[in-house]
């Protein structure tokens, strides 16, 4: 996100906000200039060994079999990512600045200009 000029912050969720099975959860939030606040774009949760226990998963380690900890991760929600990208790169004239890391995939284009 940062390499795409999108301000982000990471939040560790309070234990009272955790859903069933979650031991720990972190959210990544991106800044929305339109709303003047941060909004969630992805999250990652550690489910401890609860999910492995339900699925009867086992891992063979040096000291025998054990229950692995599992993760649940949204990676990125494409619609939210697109919103964050457009809002943070939109210019006053309606054009959108393409961040440097994306330019090779855009044929070297630095700015998308609307046709009026």
Biopython code that builds the backbone (N, CA, C, O; Angstrom):
import numpy as np
from Bio.PDB.StructureBuilder import StructureBuilder

atoms = [
    (1, "UNK", "N", (0.822, -1.190, 0.000)),
    (1, "UNK", "CA", (0.000, 0.000, 0.000)),
    (1, "UNK", "C", (0.869, 1.259, 0.000)),
    (1, "UNK", "O", (0.630, 2.195, -0.762)),
    (2, "UNK", "N", (1.873, 1.263, 0.861)),
    (2, "UNK", "CA", (2.715, 2.460, 0.951)),
    (2, "UNK", "C", (3.429, 2.746, -0.362)),
    (2, "UNK", "O", (3.585, 3.906, -0.744)),
    (3, "UNK", "N", (3.866, 1.692, -1.058)),
    (3, "UNK", "CA", (4.557, 1.905, -2.335)),
    (3, "UNK", "C", (3.611, 2.460, -3.398)),
    (3, "UNK", "O", (4.061, 2.966, -4.426)),
    (4, "UNK", "N", (2.307, 2.370, -3.156)),
    (4, "UNK", "CA", (1.305, 2.921, -4.072)),
    (4, "UNK", "C", (0.796, 4.273, -3.597)),
    (4, "UNK", "O", (-0.245, 4.751, -4.048)),
    (5, "UNK", "N", (1.544, 4.888, -2.678)),
    (5, "UNK", "CA", (1.209, 6.215, -2.136)),
    (5, "UNK", "C", (-0.119, 6.227, -1.389)),
    (5, "UNK", "O", (-0.854, 7.214, -1.420)),
    (6, "UNK", "N", (-0.414, 5.121, -0.720)),
    (6, "UNK", "CA", (-1.640, 5.018, 0.078)),
    (6, "UNK", "C", (-1.246, 4.988, 1.553)),
    (6, "UNK", "O", (-0.600, 4.037, 1.992)),
    (7, "UNK", "N", (-1.621, 6.011, 2.330)),
    (7, "UNK", "CA", (-1.315, 5.988, 3.767)),
    (7, "UNK", "C", (-2.094, 4.862, 4.453)),
    (7, "UNK", "O", (-3.300, 4.721, 4.253)),
    (8, "UNK", "N", (-1.398, 4.072, 5.254)),
    (8, "UNK", "CA", (-2.029, 2.959, 5.963)),
    (8, "UNK", "C", (-1.604, 2.946, 7.424)),
    (8, "UNK", "O", (-0.618, 3.572, 7.815)),
    (9, "UNK", "N", (-2.372, 2.220, 8.208)),
    (9, "UNK", "CA", (-1.994, 1.966, 9.595)),
    (9, "UNK", "C", (-2.411, 0.542, 9.942)),
    (9, "UNK", "O", (-3.341, -0.014, 9.359)),
    (10, "UNK", "N", (-1.698, -0.031, 10.907)),
    (10, "UNK", "CA", (-1.990, -1.392, 11.364)),
    (10, "UNK", "C", (-2.563, -1.307, 12.766)),
    (10, "UNK", "O", (-2.025, -0.618, 13.633)),
    (11, "UNK", "N", (-3.662, -2.016, 12.974)),
    (11, "UNK", "CA", (-4.316, -2.032, 14.278)),
    (11, "UNK", "C", (-4.382, -3.451, 14.806)),
    (11, "UNK", "O", (-4.729, -4.377, 14.073)),
    (12, "UNK", "N", (-4.052, -3.623, 16.073)),
    (12, "UNK", "CA", (-4.259, -4.919, 16.707)),
    (12, "UNK", "C", (-5.633, -4.868, 17.360)),
    (12, "UNK", "O", (-5.917, -3.964, 18.145)),
    (13, "UNK", "N", (-6.481, -5.832, 17.039)),
    (13, "UNK", "CA", (-7.857, -5.842, 17.538)),
    (13, "UNK", "C", (-7.903, -6.190, 19.024)),
    (13, "UNK", "O", (-7.143, -7.029, 19.507)),
    (14, "UNK", "N", (-8.796, -5.539, 19.722)),
    (14, "UNK", "CA", (-9.039, -5.795, 21.139)),
    (14, "UNK", "C", (-9.635, -7.192, 21.299)),
    (14, "UNK", "O", (-10.412, -7.636, 20.454)),
    (15, "UNK", "N", (-9.278, -7.879, 22.371)),
    (15, "UNK", "CA", (-9.776, -9.245, 22.574)),
    (15, "UNK", "C", (-11.300, -9.297, 22.618)),
    (15, "UNK", "O", (-11.885, -10.315, 22.249)),
    (16, "UNK", "N", (-11.950, -8.237, 23.055)),
    (16, "UNK", "CA", (-13.409, -8.200, 23.094)),
    (16, "UNK", "C", (-14.041, -8.120, 21.719)),
    (16, "UNK", "O", (-15.228, -8.409, 21.561)),
    (17, "UNK", "N", (-13.246, -7.725, 20.705)),
    (17, "UNK", "CA", (-13.745, -7.616, 19.329)),
    (17, "UNK", "C", (-13.467, -8.865, 18.494)),
    (17, "UNK", "O", (-13.877, -8.937, 17.335)),
    (18, "UNK", "N", (-12.775, -9.849, 19.072)),
    (18, "UNK", "CA", (-12.400, -11.039, 18.305)),
    (18, "UNK", "C", (-13.571, -11.997, 18.153)),
    (18, "UNK", "O", (-14.315, -12.249, 19.101)),
    (19, "UNK", "N", (-13.722, -12.525, 16.946)),
    (19, "UNK", "CA", (-14.761, -13.526, 16.678)),
    (19, "UNK", "C", (-14.315, -14.875, 17.236)),
    (19, "UNK", "O", (-13.174, -15.038, 17.668)),
    (20, "UNK", "N", (-15.229, -15.832, 17.218)),
    (20, "UNK", "CA", (-14.917, -17.180, 17.694)),
    (20, "UNK", "C", (-13.649, -17.711, 17.039)),
    (20, "UNK", "O", (-13.386, -17.446, 15.866)),
    (21, "UNK", "N", (-12.891, -18.437, 17.782)),
    (21, "UNK", "CA", (-11.658, -19.112, 17.379)),
    (21, "UNK", "C", (-10.447, -18.190, 17.283)),
    (21, "UNK", "O", (-9.319, -18.673, 17.373)),
    (22, "UNK", "N", (-10.631, -16.905, 17.107)),
    (22, "UNK", "CA", (-9.491, -16.012, 16.915)),
    (22, "UNK", "C", (-8.741, -15.793, 18.231)),
    (22, "UNK", "O", (-9.333, -15.510, 19.273)),
    (23, "UNK", "N", (-7.424, -15.933, 18.142)),
    (23, "UNK", "CA", (-6.556, -15.692, 19.287)),
    (23, "UNK", "C", (-6.016, -14.270, 19.221)),
    (23, "UNK", "O", (-5.890, -13.588, 20.237)),
    (24, "UNK", "N", (-5.698, -13.838, 18.001)),
    (24, "UNK", "CA", (-5.149, -12.510, 17.776)),
    (24, "UNK", "C", (-5.544, -12.084, 16.372)),
    (24, "UNK", "O", (-5.610, -12.913, 15.465)),
    (25, "UNK", "N", (-5.806, -10.796, 16.188)),
    (25, "UNK", "CA", (-6.199, -10.313, 14.871)),
    (25, "UNK", "C", (-5.666, -8.904, 14.652)),
    (25, "UNK", "O", (-5.702, -8.066, 15.554)),
    (26, "UNK", "N", (-5.169, -8.653, 13.444)),
    (26, "UNK", "CA", (-4.682, -7.332, 13.062)),
    (26, "UNK", "C", (-5.411, -6.889, 11.798)),
    (26, "UNK", "O", (-5.657, -7.688, 10.895)),
    (27, "UNK", "N", (-5.748, -5.621, 11.750)),
    (27, "UNK", "CA", (-6.377, -5.035, 10.570)),
    (27, "UNK", "C", (-5.419, -4.036, 9.947)),
    (27, "UNK", "O", (-4.666, -3.364, 10.652)),
    (28, "UNK", "N", (-5.448, -3.939, 8.635)),
    (28, "UNK", "CA", (-4.737, -2.888, 7.915)),
    (28, "UNK", "C", (-5.808, -1.937, 7.408)),
    (28, "UNK", "O", (-6.761, -2.345, 6.745)),
    (29, "UNK", "N", (-5.635, -0.669, 7.730)),
    (29, "UNK", "CA", (-6.589, 0.350, 7.300)),
    (29, "UNK", "C", (-5.891, 1.354, 6.394)),
    (29, "UNK", "O", (-4.742, 1.726, 6.632)),
    (30, "UNK", "N", (-6.590, 1.786, 5.360)),
    (30, "UNK", "CA", (-6.077, 2.787, 4.423)),
    (30, "UNK", "C", (-6.824, 4.098, 4.647)),
    (30, "UNK", "O", (-7.985, 4.108, 5.057)),
    (31, "UNK", "N", (-6.136, 5.199, 4.370)),
    (31, "UNK", "CA", (-6.726, 6.518, 4.534)),
    (31, "UNK", "C", (-7.668, 6.825, 3.378)),
    (31, "UNK", "O", (-7.339, 6.600, 2.214)),
    (32, "UNK", "N", (-8.853, 7.347, 3.720)),
    (32, "UNK", "CA", (-9.826, 7.783, 2.725)),
    (32, "UNK", "C", (-9.917, 9.305, 2.777)),
    (32, "UNK", "O", (-10.511, 9.846, 3.710)),
    (33, "UNK", "N", (-9.339, 10.017, 1.791)),
    (33, "UNK", "CA", (-9.450, 11.476, 1.782)),
    (33, "UNK", "C", (-10.903, 11.954, 1.708)),
    (33, "UNK", "O", (-11.251, 12.983, 2.287)),
    (34, "UNK", "N", (-11.744, 11.208, 0.995)),
    (34, "UNK", "CA", (-13.153, 11.602, 0.857)),
    (34, "UNK", "C", (-13.876, 11.555, 2.196)),
    (34, "UNK", "O", (-14.627, 12.468, 2.538)),
    (35, "UNK", "N", (-13.642, 10.472, 2.960)),
    (35, "UNK", "CA", (-14.322, 10.311, 4.245)),
    (35, "UNK", "C", (-13.553, 10.949, 5.397)),
    (35, "UNK", "O", (-14.088, 11.102, 6.495)),
    (36, "UNK", "N", (-12.302, 11.318, 5.148)),
    (36, "UNK", "CA", (-11.418, 11.872, 6.178)),
    (36, "UNK", "C", (-11.264, 10.927, 7.365)),
    (36, "UNK", "O", (-11.289, 11.345, 8.523)),
    (37, "UNK", "N", (-11.104, 9.637, 7.048)),
    (37, "UNK", "CA", (-10.870, 8.636, 8.088)),
    (37, "UNK", "C", (-10.258, 7.391, 7.447)),
    (37, "UNK", "O", (-10.257, 7.236, 6.226)),
    (38, "UNK", "N", (-9.744, 6.517, 8.294)),
    (38, "UNK", "CA", (-9.198, 5.243, 7.833)),
    (38, "UNK", "C", (-10.315, 4.213, 7.715)),
    (38, "UNK", "O", (-11.290, 4.260, 8.465)),
    (39, "UNK", "N", (-10.170, 3.269, 6.759)),
    (39, "UNK", "CA", (-11.137, 2.177, 6.629)),
    (39, "UNK", "C", (-10.380, 0.876, 6.363)),
    (39, "UNK", "O", (-9.299, 0.891, 5.774)),
    (40, "UNK", "N", (-10.948, -0.239, 6.794)),
    (40, "UNK", "CA", (-10.277, -1.533, 6.701)),
    (40, "UNK", "C", (-10.160, -2.004, 5.255)),
    (40, "UNK", "O", (-11.131, -1.975, 4.499)),
    (41, "UNK", "N", (-8.956, -2.438, 4.885)),
    (41, "UNK", "CA", (-8.740, -2.992, 3.550)),
    (41, "UNK", "C", (-8.298, -4.454, 3.591)),
    (41, "UNK", "O", (-8.424, -5.163, 2.593)),
    (42, "UNK", "N", (-7.784, -4.912, 4.727)),
    (42, "UNK", "CA", (-7.438, -6.327, 4.881)),
    (42, "UNK", "C", (-7.215, -6.647, 6.353)),
    (42, "UNK", "O", (-7.067, -5.751, 7.184)),
    (43, "UNK", "N", (-7.194, -7.933, 6.655)),
    (43, "UNK", "CA", (-6.979, -8.353, 8.038)),
    (43, "UNK", "C", (-6.277, -9.703, 8.066)),
    (43, "UNK", "O", (-6.275, -10.445, 7.084)),
    (44, "UNK", "N", (-5.687, -9.997, 9.201)),
    (44, "UNK", "CA", (-5.019, -11.283, 9.402)),
    (44, "UNK", "C", (-5.297, -11.732, 10.829)),
    (44, "UNK", "O", (-5.129, -10.962, 11.774)),
    (45, "UNK", "N", (-5.720, -12.970, 10.977)),
    (45, "UNK", "CA", (-6.060, -13.504, 12.297)),
    (45, "UNK", "C", (-5.315, -14.803, 12.559)),
    (45, "UNK", "O", (-5.153, -15.638, 11.669)),
    (46, "UNK", "N", (-4.863, -14.957, 13.804)),
    (46, "UNK", "CA", (-4.273, -16.210, 14.268)),
    (46, "UNK", "C", (-5.380, -16.960, 14.988)),
    (46, "UNK", "O", (-5.959, -16.453, 15.949)),
    (47, "UNK", "N", (-5.670, -18.157, 14.529)),
    (47, "UNK", "CA", (-6.736, -18.961, 15.131)),
    (47, "UNK", "C", (-6.201, -19.960, 16.154)),
    (47, "UNK", "O", (-6.926, -20.842, 16.614)),
    (48, "UNK", "N", (-4.923, -19.811, 16.502)),
    (48, "UNK", "CA", (-4.340, -20.768, 17.435)),
    (48, "UNK", "C", (-4.458, -22.173, 16.859)),
    (48, "UNK", "O", (-4.360, -22.360, 15.646)),
    (49, "UNK", "N", (-4.667, -23.153, 17.718)),
    (49, "UNK", "CA", (-4.821, -24.525, 17.219)),
    (49, "UNK", "C", (-6.287, -24.954, 17.118)),
    (49, "UNK", "O", (-6.571, -26.122, 16.851)),
    (50, "UNK", "N", (-7.220, -24.018, 17.331)),
    (50, "UNK", "CA", (-8.656, -24.359, 17.344)),
    (50, "UNK", "C", (-9.127, -24.946, 16.015)),
    (50, "UNK", "O", (-9.821, -25.962, 16.001)),
    (51, "UNK", "N", (-8.756, -24.319, 14.906)),
    (51, "UNK", "CA", (-9.189, -24.814, 13.598)),
    (51, "UNK", "C", (-8.516, -26.153, 13.280)),
    (51, "UNK", "O", (-9.150, -27.052, 12.728)),
    (52, "UNK", "N", (-7.249, -26.282, 13.625)),
    (52, "UNK", "CA", (-6.534, -27.544, 13.407)),
    (52, "UNK", "C", (-7.174, -28.666, 14.223)),
    (52, "UNK", "O", (-7.273, -29.803, 13.763)),
    (53, "UNK", "N", (-7.601, -28.336, 15.425)),
    (53, "UNK", "CA", (-8.261, -29.321, 16.289)),
    (53, "UNK", "C", (-9.566, -29.792, 15.637)),
    (53, "UNK", "O", (-9.844, -30.991, 15.603)),
    (54, "UNK", "N", (-10.365, -28.852, 15.120)),
    (54, "UNK", "CA", (-11.639, -29.205, 14.469)),
    (54, "UNK", "C", (-11.426, -30.044, 13.212)),
    (54, "UNK", "O", (-12.208, -30.948, 12.914)),
    (55, "UNK", "N", (-10.362, -29.733, 12.485)),
    (55, "UNK", "CA", (-10.071, -30.444, 11.234)),
    (55, "UNK", "C", (-9.218, -31.693, 11.455)),
    (55, "UNK", "O", (-8.898, -32.421, 10.515)),
    (56, "UNK", "N", (-8.862, -31.920, 12.709)),
    (56, "UNK", "CA", (-8.018, -33.074, 13.067)),
    (56, "UNK", "C", (-6.682, -33.045, 12.309)),
    (56, "UNK", "O", (-6.184, -34.073, 11.851)),
    (57, "UNK", "N", (-6.125, -31.838, 12.193)),
    (57, "UNK", "CA", (-4.826, -31.667, 11.542)),
    (57, "UNK", "C", (-3.717, -31.935, 12.549)),
    (57, "UNK", "O", (-3.839, -31.584, 13.722)),
    (58, "UNK", "N", (-2.644, -32.553, 12.097)),
    (58, "UNK", "CA", (-1.474, -32.791, 12.928)),
    (58, "UNK", "C", (-0.230, -32.546, 12.078)),
    (58, "UNK", "O", (-0.233, -32.758, 10.866)),
    (59, "UNK", "N", (0.816, -32.102, 12.733)),
    (59, "UNK", "CA", (2.096, -31.885, 12.074)),
    (59, "UNK", "C", (3.135, -32.728, 12.796)),
    (59, "UNK", "O", (3.160, -32.796, 14.025)),
    (60, "UNK", "N", (3.983, -33.361, 12.018)),
    (60, "UNK", "CA", (5.037, -34.182, 12.612)),
    (60, "UNK", "C", (6.267, -33.309, 12.817)),
    (60, "UNK", "O", (6.836, -32.783, 11.861)),
    (61, "UNK", "N", (6.665, -33.165, 14.059)),
    (61, "UNK", "CA", (7.837, -32.365, 14.395)),
    (61, "UNK", "C", (8.920, -33.217, 15.023)),
    (61, "UNK", "O", (8.779, -34.435, 15.133)),
    (62, "UNK", "N", (9.997, -32.578, 15.432)),
    (62, "UNK", "CA", (11.119, -33.286, 16.050)),
    (62, "UNK", "C", (10.698, -34.025, 17.315)),
    (62, "UNK", "O", (11.227, -35.094, 17.620)),
    (63, "UNK", "N", (9.747, -33.456, 18.049)),
    (63, "UNK", "CA", (9.299, -34.053, 19.315)),
    (63, "UNK", "C", (7.959, -34.767, 19.183)),
    (63, "UNK", "O", (7.241, -34.916, 20.172)),
    (64, "UNK", "N", (7.616, -35.206, 17.987)),
    (64, "UNK", "CA", (6.365, -35.922, 17.782)),
    (64, "UNK", "C", (5.309, -35.081, 17.086)),
    (64, "UNK", "O", (5.607, -34.034, 16.511)),
    (65, "UNK", "N", (4.074, -35.554, 17.146)),
    (65, "UNK", "CA", (2.952, -34.885, 16.472)),
    (65, "UNK", "C", (2.429, -33.729, 17.330)),
    (65, "UNK", "O", (2.419, -33.809, 18.558)),
    (66, "UNK", "N", (1.993, -32.652, 16.661)),
    (66, "UNK", "CA", (1.389, -31.534, 17.386)),
    (66, "UNK", "C", (0.347, -30.845, 16.504)),
    (66, "UNK", "O", (0.303, -31.052, 15.292)),
    (67, "UNK", "N", (-0.487, -30.025, 17.138)),
    (67, "UNK", "CA", (-1.512, -29.251, 16.430)),
    (67, "UNK", "C", (-0.898, -27.934, 15.948)),
    (67, "UNK", "O", (-0.374, -27.174, 16.762)),
    (68, "UNK", "N", (-0.952, -27.649, 14.649)),
    (68, "UNK", "CA", (-0.406, -26.382, 14.162)),
    (68, "UNK", "C", (-1.363, -25.221, 14.432)),
    (68, "UNK", "O", (-2.573, -25.415, 14.549)),
    (69, "UNK", "N", (-0.817, -24.037, 14.527)),
    (69, "UNK", "CA", (-1.646, -22.834, 14.572)),
    (69, "UNK", "C", (-1.984, -22.474, 13.129)),
    (69, "UNK", "O", (-1.147, -22.631, 12.241)),
    (70, "UNK", "N", (-3.187, -21.998, 12.891)),
    (70, "UNK", "CA", (-3.602, -21.630, 11.540)),
    (70, "UNK", "C", (-3.899, -20.139, 11.474)),
    (70, "UNK", "O", (-4.204, -19.505, 12.484)),
    (71, "UNK", "N", (-3.804, -19.595, 10.274)),
    (71, "UNK", "CA", (-4.066, -18.181, 10.028)),
    (71, "UNK", "C", (-5.243, -18.024, 9.080)),
    (71, "UNK", "O", (-5.499, -18.882, 8.234)),
    (72, "UNK", "N", (-5.947, -16.927, 9.232)),
    (72, "UNK", "CA", (-7.015, -16.554, 8.312)),
    (72, "UNK", "C", (-6.682, -15.143, 7.854)),
    (72, "UNK", "O", (-6.573, -14.232, 8.674)),
    (73, "UNK", "N", (-6.518, -14.957, 6.542)),
    (73, "UNK", "CA", (-6.068, -13.680, 6.028)),
    (73, "UNK", "C", (-6.866, -13.316, 4.784)),
    (73, "UNK", "O", (-7.000, -14.132, 3.872)),
    (74, "UNK", "N", (-7.399, -12.091, 4.742)),
    (74, "UNK", "CA", (-8.128, -11.649, 3.554)),
    (74, "UNK", "C", (-7.185, -11.177, 2.456)),
    (74, "UNK", "O", (-7.633, -10.894, 1.345)),
    (75, "UNK", "N", (-5.905, -11.087, 2.738)),
    (75, "UNK", "CA", (-4.882, -10.563, 1.844)),
    (75, "UNK", "C", (-5.259, -9.139, 1.455)),
    (75, "UNK", "O", (-4.710, -8.184, 2.005)),
    (76, "UNK", "N", (-6.181, -8.983, 0.524)),
    (76, "UNK", "CA", (-6.664, -7.648, 0.169)),
    (76, "UNK", "C", (-8.052, -7.789, -0.453)),
    (76, "UNK", "O", (-8.314, -8.715, -1.220)),
    (77, "UNK", "N", (-8.920, -6.864, -0.109)),
    (77, "UNK", "CA", (-10.256, -6.827, -0.704)),
    (77, "UNK", "C", (-10.166, -5.914, -1.934)),
    (77, "UNK", "O", (-10.048, -4.699, -1.778)),
    (78, "UNK", "N", (-10.219, -6.475, -3.163)),
    (78, "UNK", "CA", (-10.011, -5.662, -4.371)),
    (78, "UNK", "C", (-10.859, -4.391, -4.463)),
    (78, "UNK", "O", (-10.313, -3.346, -4.816)),
    (79, "UNK", "N", (-12.171, -4.420, -4.163)),
    (79, "UNK", "CA", (-12.925, -3.165, -4.258)),
    (79, "UNK", "C", (-12.412, -2.097, -3.288)),
    (79, "UNK", "O", (-12.353, -0.917, -3.635)),
    (80, "UNK", "N", (-12.047, -2.509, -2.089)),
    (80, "UNK", "CA", (-11.540, -1.544, -1.101)),
    (80, "UNK", "C", (-10.171, -1.016, -1.510)),
    (80, "UNK", "O", (-9.865, 0.160, -1.314)),
    (81, "UNK", "N", (-9.351, -1.897, -2.080)),
    (81, "UNK", "CA", (-8.031, -1.485, -2.554)),
    (81, "UNK", "C", (-8.174, -0.464, -3.674)),
    (81, "UNK", "O", (-7.453, 0.533, -3.703)),
    (82, "UNK", "N", (-9.098, -0.709, -4.591)),
    (82, "UNK", "CA", (-9.319, 0.215, -5.702)),
    (82, "UNK", "C", (-9.797, 1.572, -5.194)),
    (82, "UNK", "O", (-9.344, 2.611, -5.675)),
    (83, "UNK", "N", (-10.703, 1.566, -4.234)),
    (83, "UNK", "CA", (-11.187, 2.821, -3.639)),
    (83, "UNK", "C", (-10.027, 3.590, -3.026)),
    (83, "UNK", "O", (-9.863, 4.784, -3.279)),
    (84, "UNK", "N", (-9.215, 2.898, -2.213)),
    (84, "UNK", "CA", (-8.076, 3.548, -1.562)),
    (84, "UNK", "C", (-7.093, 4.091, -2.599)),
    (84, "UNK", "O", (-6.586, 5.204, -2.460)),
    (85, "UNK", "N", (-6.829, 3.298, -3.636)),
    (85, "UNK", "CA", (-5.901, 3.723, -4.684)),
    (85, "UNK", "C", (-6.403, 4.982, -5.394)),
    (85, "UNK", "O", (-5.670, 5.961, -5.527)),
    (86, "UNK", "N", (-7.653, 4.947, -5.847)),
    (86, "UNK", "CA", (-8.192, 6.091, -6.590)),
    (86, "UNK", "C", (-8.292, 7.343, -5.730)),
    (86, "UNK", "O", (-7.910, 8.429, -6.168)),
    (87, "UNK", "N", (-8.801, 7.201, -4.512)),
    (87, "UNK", "CA", (-8.956, 8.377, -3.650)),
    (87, "UNK", "C", (-7.615, 9.027, -3.323)),
    (87, "UNK", "O", (-7.522, 10.252, -3.256)),
    (88, "UNK", "N", (-6.582, 8.223, -3.121)),
    (88, "UNK", "CA", (-5.292, 8.773, -2.715)),
    (88, "UNK", "C", (-4.428, 9.234, -3.876)),
    (88, "UNK", "O", (-3.422, 9.909, -3.658)),
    (89, "UNK", "N", (-4.794, 8.889, -5.103)),
    (89, "UNK", "CA", (-4.013, 9.314, -6.269)),
    (89, "UNK", "C", (-4.793, 10.227, -7.207)),
    (89, "UNK", "O", (-4.281, 10.619, -8.256)),
    (90, "UNK", "N", (-6.019, 10.567, -6.843)),
    (90, "UNK", "CA", (-6.856, 11.455, -7.651)),
    (90, "UNK", "C", (-6.372, 12.898, -7.523)),
    (90, "UNK", "O", (-6.102, 13.379, -6.423)),
    (91, "UNK", "N", (-6.268, 13.575, -8.657)),
    (91, "UNK", "CA", (-5.844, 14.972, -8.677)),
    (91, "UNK", "C", (-7.066, 15.878, -8.840)),
    (91, "UNK", "O", (-8.139, 15.413, -9.224)),
    (92, "UNK", "N", (-6.905, 17.154, -8.554)),
    (92, "UNK", "CA", (-8.011, 18.122, -8.607)),
    (92, "UNK", "C", (-8.648, 18.204, -9.995)),
    (92, "UNK", "O", (-9.842, 18.479, -10.112)),
    (93, "UNK", "N", (-7.858, 17.966, -11.050)),
    (93, "UNK", "CA", (-8.397, 18.054, -12.417)),
    (93, "UNK", "C", (-9.079, 16.762, -12.872)),
    (93, "UNK", "O", (-9.514, 16.661, -14.019)),
    (94, "UNK", "N", (-9.175, 15.772, -11.973)),
    (94, "UNK", "CA", (-9.823, 14.507, -12.311)),
    (94, "UNK", "C", (-8.867, 13.437, -12.811)),
    (94, "UNK", "O", (-9.267, 12.292, -13.024)),
    (95, "UNK", "N", (-7.613, 13.802, -12.998)),
    (95, "UNK", "CA", (-6.624, 12.810, -13.434)),
    (95, "UNK", "C", (-6.195, 11.950, -12.245)),
    (95, "UNK", "O", (-6.414, 12.314, -11.090)),
    (96, "UNK", "N", (-5.585, 10.809, -12.544)),
    (96, "UNK", "CA", (-5.103, 9.897, -11.505)),
    (96, "UNK", "C", (-3.613, 9.672, -11.737)),
    (96, "UNK", "O", (-3.200, 9.232, -12.810)),
    (97, "UNK", "N", (-2.818, 9.977, -10.726)),
    (97, "UNK", "CA", (-1.379, 9.741, -10.799)),
    (97, "UNK", "C", (-1.110, 8.257, -10.589)),
    (97, "UNK", "O", (-1.631, 7.653, -9.652)),
    (98, "UNK", "N", (-0.300, 7.677, -11.456)),
    (98, "UNK", "CA", (0.072, 6.266, -11.342)),
    (98, "UNK", "C", (1.369, 6.195, -10.537)),
    (98, "UNK", "O", (2.381, 6.753, -10.960)),
    (99, "UNK", "N", (1.361, 5.525, -9.393)),
    (99, "UNK", "CA", (2.585, 5.410, -8.597)),
    (99, "UNK", "C", (3.694, 4.695, -9.381)),
    (99, "UNK", "O", (3.420, 3.830, -10.213)),
    (100, "UNK", "N", (4.919, 5.060, -9.110)),
    (100, "UNK", "CA", (6.092, 4.528, -9.815)),
    (100, "UNK", "C", (6.105, 3.003, -9.954)),
    (100, "UNK", "O", (6.402, 2.511, -11.042)),
    (101, "UNK", "N", (5.796, 2.226, -8.894)),
    (101, "UNK", "CA", (5.860, 0.763, -9.037)),
    (101, "UNK", "C", (4.873, 0.178, -10.054)),
    (101, "UNK", "O", (5.089, -0.926, -10.554)),
    (102, "UNK", "N", (3.792, 0.905, -10.363)),
    (102, "UNK", "CA", (2.792, 0.398, -11.311)),
    (102, "UNK", "C", (3.048, 0.831, -12.755)),
    (102, "UNK", "O", (2.464, 0.272, -13.683)),
    (103, "UNK", "N", (3.906, 1.806, -12.944)),
    (103, "UNK", "CA", (4.111, 2.363, -14.289)),
    (103, "UNK", "C", (4.604, 1.344, -15.313)),
    (103, "UNK", "O", (4.175, 1.409, -16.465)),
    (104, "UNK", "N", (5.486, 0.405, -14.955)),
    (104, "UNK", "CA", (5.894, -0.595, -15.950)),
    (104, "UNK", "C", (4.718, -1.439, -16.459)),
    (104, "UNK", "O", (4.741, -1.924, -17.590)),
    (105, "UNK", "N", (3.701, -1.607, -15.624)),
    (105, "UNK", "CA", (2.518, -2.395, -16.011)),
    (105, "UNK", "C", (1.489, -1.545, -16.758)),
    (105, "UNK", "O", (0.493, -2.053, -17.271)),
    (106, "UNK", "N", (1.755, -0.244, -16.805)),
    (106, "UNK", "CA", (0.850, 0.691, -17.480)),
    (106, "UNK", "C", (1.514, 1.271, -18.725)),
    (106, "UNK", "O", (1.132, 2.343, -19.194)),
    (107, "UNK", "N", (2.514, 0.559, -19.261)),
    (107, "UNK", "CA", (3.210, 1.036, -20.458)),
    (107, "UNK", "C", (3.978, 2.319, -20.224)),
    (107, "UNK", "O", (4.190, 3.091, -21.159)),
    (108, "UNK", "N", (4.401, 2.563, -18.982)),
    (108, "UNK", "CA", (5.157, 3.764, -18.653)),
    (108, "UNK", "C", (4.287, 4.975, -18.359)),
    (108, "UNK", "O", (4.810, 6.047, -18.055)),
    (109, "UNK", "N", (2.977, 4.827, -18.441)),
    (109, "UNK", "CA", (2.062, 5.944, -18.196)),
    (109, "UNK", "C", (2.186, 6.433, -16.755)),
    (109, "UNK", "O", (2.153, 5.636, -15.817)),
    (110, "UNK", "N", (2.329, 7.752, -16.583)),
    (110, "UNK", "CA", (2.464, 8.341, -15.252)),
    (110, "UNK", "C", (1.156, 8.933, -14.746)),
    (110, "UNK", "O", (0.941, 9.037, -13.538)),
    (111, "UNK", "N", (0.279, 9.322, -15.675)),
    (111, "UNK", "CA", (-0.985, 9.965, -15.296)),
    (111, "UNK", "C", (-2.094, 9.487, -16.227)),
    (111, "UNK", "O", (-1.915, 9.430, -17.444)),
    (112, "UNK", "N", (-3.239, 9.145, -15.642)),
    (112, "UNK", "CA", (-4.440, 8.843, -16.431)),
    (112, "UNK", "C", (-5.286, 10.106, -16.449)),
    (112, "UNK", "O", (-5.658, 10.629, -15.398)),
    (113, "UNK", "N", (-5.588, 10.590, -17.641)),
    (113, "UNK", "CA", (-6.347, 11.826, -17.780)),
    (113, "UNK", "C", (-7.736, 11.516, -18.321)),
    (113, "UNK", "O", (-7.873, 10.789, -19.305)),
    (114, "UNK", "N", (-8.775, 12.070, -17.674)),
    (114, "UNK", "CA", (-10.140, 11.808, -18.163)),
    (114, "UNK", "C", (-10.391, 12.530, -19.485)),
    (114, "UNK", "O", (-9.851, 13.607, -19.737)),
    (115, "UNK", "N", (-11.215, 11.915, -20.313)),
    (115, "UNK", "CA", (-11.621, 12.561, -21.563)),
    (115, "UNK", "C", (-12.898, 13.331, -21.282)),
    (115, "UNK", "O", (-13.880, 12.768, -20.799)),
    (116, "UNK", "N", (-12.879, 14.616, -21.587)),
    (116, "UNK", "CA", (-14.050, 15.461, -21.312)),
    (116, "UNK", "C", (-14.902, 15.622, -22.533)),
    (116, "UNK", "O", (-15.928, 16.301, -22.484)),
]
sb = StructureBuilder()
sb.init_structure("model")
sb.init_model(0)
sb.init_chain("A")
sb.init_seg("    ")
for serial, (resi, resn, name, xyz) in enumerate(atoms, 1):
    if name == "N":
        sb.init_residue(resn, " ", resi, " ")
    sb.init_atom(name, np.array(xyz, "f"), 0.0, 1.0, " ", f" {name:<3s}", serial, name[0])
structure = sb.get_structure()
